[in-house]
């Protein structure tokens, strides 16, 4: 899975940086968030394929799904 660092989100367990990536499914992409230090991982949600017209939109939506972990301290 290709991952990108979220500039503001931090791990709820250890406060390290979070990375996000997607896994393709037939009708959607599942968005996952991963900690850079511990083994914490969470599925943040899904992005419907029909709602995306360009790959950049997918990454923008995936990043937005991580807003719940901004300022998680």
Steps between C-alpha positions, in 0.01 A plus 500: 500500500632841402484738798522874557574688819215701646653835599298547818349169613668312784465149635245478782722243672853648482456844334735418207425607143222323311514379142202418281453266209227336299407147403293451184168320518259443208275797583719710729836564658546419868706764678737390773707702746823358638734618776864558411626366837262248658276236344182712518285480186141601428268498204387861473225441247419438136508717189249407231661451157209678329568815704858533375600632158876536564753326724577829679140510624545159658807613694329821609199309634726244665690778674175662615392173662797536736384831645357313800860433613619860478579629848427157649722578798 
